[in-house]
Amino acid sequence: MLALKPTAMPNSLKAAGLTVALFTALNAQATTLSPLIPAEGTQAAAPWRVVGFPKASASIPLTRFDVATVQGERAIKVSTQASYGTLVHDLPRTPAGRLQWRWRLDQALTGGQGVADIQTKTGDDAALKVCVMFDHPLARVPFVERTKLLIARTLSGEDLPAATLCYVWDSVHPAGLSGANPYTARVRYITLQGQGASLAQWQTESRDVAADFAQLFADELPQGAAVPLVRAVLIGADSDNTGSRSLGWVGAMGWQP
């Protein structure tokens, strides 16, 4: 978690897309989460906000998040070019429910000097991901990991979550791969779309967030304990490790408690 990128920025912050922000208040029924952008061709505006690396890595470009229409669907266009960024929105602490969204990948990570591979530190880039942050008790985090997290919070100035679950569109590994981020076990992932997935075609996802957390963080969830409250969700993409480019879309995002 304290491994440094060439820019001397803790990769743990990148690995999770560990930033704070997300949704507005949610209703008991499925709610569409809109970027609330007034016009196409603009970057995402409040209540969503784009977050990159802190000042120490100001040289790393921001991933672009624009609102546009593709095949008749209005969505967030996510573009990377040797860049990093997350589109985040705070969520009042709420029990884990079902997260729904549609996404498509038009251009996988290409054109870089390195090989993208979410299982390695040097290749830890993702062309598209949707992540959920949890209000996970620090007492459940192993001592070494807890210490690293506290240091990362100090360096970033952010109240970084102790547990983040990412749903990833990956072009290297098959769908269904799961594991911990190579830089920090505070972030764990599931690949929902993988090698061989069709490009430029919408895919619809619906995930039981509580069940996924219980599976990926089983080692930190005592028997009979409730899944921690959800504190945030984010859209992200990065290609700074491999120096590559990618293009994807995320839309129709909704949450059902």
Buried (B, 14 or more C-beta within 10 A) or exposed (E): BEEEBEEEBBBBBBBBBBBBBBBEEBEEEBBEBBBEBEEEEEBBBEBBBBBBBBEBBEEBBBBBBBBBEBEEEBBBBBBBBBBBBBBBBBBEEBEBBBBBBBBBBBBBBBEBEBBBBBBEBEBBBBBBBBBBBBBBEEEBBEEEBBEBBBBBBEBBEBEBBBBBBBBBBBBBBEBEBEBBBBBBBBBBBBBBBBEEBEEEEBBEBEBEBBEBBBBBBEEBBEEEEEBBBBBBBBBBBBBBBBBBBBBBBBBBBBBBB
